[in-house]
């Protein structure tokens, strides 16, 4: 018997009602996508993410009453299993870089073709990242610029993930990290799982070796 295709739960965050409506209509043409909610501002996106627990959020970066970048940071910090795709008019926007630094898994241009949008949603839901080589190069340049304090180890990690990896490299258990950072045990587990996937590391021991080789895990090492 064929296993049913898992449904990907999607939240749309954009301040234009007509754009949200059109995007919802488009997404609902796919049997394996379900739009579980909409949001018109950053704070509403944070609240809706907590309420609906989507698998993927399509996040506009510029919204009144709180932008999508800060919302991305808050959502990823609290629920790292939620994959966020930035909606943008241009892949060259500095906002795209800032959103990725905040934890977004990639970006999709507004007006992207149906196949491209669906491909991006499925990719990030599977734990992949979606951004072109141009954004990747600019992100690397940004992280290495003097204005952000020099290159950081593992730029593919969010600030929170890098902080947790540093604690892992110090030999801290998940329970220790939970208590130290004041996060829930589930949130820490999700962050650690994401770290292993992004490095990639097969297990905790391998992640520790990689982190220490990168200079993490010592007193005074910067986490982000």
Secondary structure, DSSP 8 states (H G I E B T S, - for coil): -------EEEEEE-S-HHHHHHHHHHHTTSTTEEEEEEESSHHHHHHHHHHH--SEEEEES--TTS-HHHHHHHHHHH-TTSEEEEEES-TT-HHHHHHHHHT--EEEETT--HHHHHHHHHHHHTT--B--HHHHHHHHHHHHSGGGTS--S-TTS-HHHHHHHHHHHTT--HHHHHHHHT--HHHHHHHHHHHHHHHT-SSHHHHHHHHHHTT-SSTT----
